[in-house]
Amino acid sequence: MGEAKRRKATQGETYGQEARILPWLPITKTQAELFVNWTSRGAWIGIFLMVAAWATIRFIGPAFGWWQVVY
C-alpha cells in the first residue's frame, strides 16, 4: 500500500482538505495568511495617507496660502 493510500485511509473525509487554524473555526491557514497580508498592506496605506495629510496641512497648505498654521 502506498503512502498516499494509507494517508487517505487514515484521514477519511478530511483527506485533501486544507488544515484549519482551530478545529471549530472555519478559517484555513491560507485564508489567515491572506488576511494578514491584506491588513498589513492596508496599514501601510493608512500610514502613507496620514503622513501625506500631515505634510499637506503643515507645509503645503501654508506655502500656497490656503491657510495659516497658528502657533
C-alpha positions in Angstrom: 0.0 0.0 0.0 1.4 3.4 -1.0 1.8 6.3 1.4 -1.0 8.3 -0.3 -3.5 5.5 0.0 -2.5 4.9 3.6 -2.9 8.7 4.4 -6.3 8.7 2.6 -7.5 5.7 4.6 -6.3 7.3 7.9 -7.7 10.8 7.3 -11.0 9.7 5.7 -13.2 12.7 4.8 -10.6 15.3 5.6 -8.1 13.9 3.1 -7.0 16.6 0.6 -8.7 19.4 2.6 -6.6 22.3 3.9 -5.8 22.4 7.6 -7.8 24.8 9.7 -6.3 27.2 12.3 -8.6 25.7 15.0 -10.9 22.7 14.6 -14.0 24.7 15.4 -13.1 27.8 13.4 -13.9 27.5 9.7 -10.8 29.5 8.6 -7.9 27.8 6.8 -4.3 28.7 7.2 -4.1 30.1 3.7 -7.1 32.4 4.4 -5.4 33.6 7.6 -2.2 34.4 5.7 -4.2 36.4 3.1 -5.9 38.3 5.9 -2.5 39.2 7.5 -1.2 40.3 4.0 -4.2 42.5 3.3 -4.3 44.1 6.7 -0.6 44.8 6.6 -0.9 46.4 3.2 -3.9 48.4 4.5 -1.9 49.6 7.5 0.9 50.8 5.3 -1.5 52.6 3.0 -3.1 54.3 6.1 0.4 55.3 7.4 1.2 56.8 4.0 -2.1 58.7 3.8 -1.6 60.1 7.3 1.9 61.3 6.5 0.6 62.9 3.3 -2.2 64.6 5.1 0.1 65.9 7.8 2.6 67.3 5.2 -0.3 68.9 3.4 -1.7 70.5 6.5 1.6 71.6 7.9 3.7 72.6 4.9 1.9 72.5 1.5 -1.3 74.4 2.5 0.5 77.3 4.2 3.1 77.5 1.4 0.3 78.1 -1.2 -1.5 80.5 1.1 -4.6 78.2 1.5 -4.5 78.7 5.3 -2.2 79.7 8.1 -0.8 77.5 10.8 -1.3 79.2 14.2 1.4 78.5 16.8 
